């Protein structure tokens, strides 16, 4: 019985390592695998946070301001990554974000809030054309 438990344990450890390697590869962090997370550049830390969340096997992934502090190149990488997560893993992704360009490029359905109130729900096109959204976030009605 002890031998069987030992084998099962090794199999679980191997599966966990394989999943970790898969997620590091997905995030573009394979070359950073041996580093301490706190020593990673900020953009890499953000992607590692997402990998950690994905490792739990969620059906729903809530990302709160995932582009905060990222430059435009890192934001584009993030958008592609979120699409891949949705498509490859079948995970529903809810994004709370102020970067309207990212949201418009990424989301199929958008709910817009202003001063704590929902002002619009719709497709990117509907949101872009909604007068309250234009006034609140895009700068003109």
Secondary structure, DSSP 4 states (H G I P E B T S, - for coil): -HHHHHHHHHHHHHHHHHHHHHHHHHTT-GGGTTS-GGGS-HHHHHHHHHHHHHTT--SEEEEESTTTT--HHHHHHHHHHHHHHHHHH--EEEEE-S-HHHHHHH-SSEEEEETTEEEEEE-HHHHHH-HHHIIIIIS--
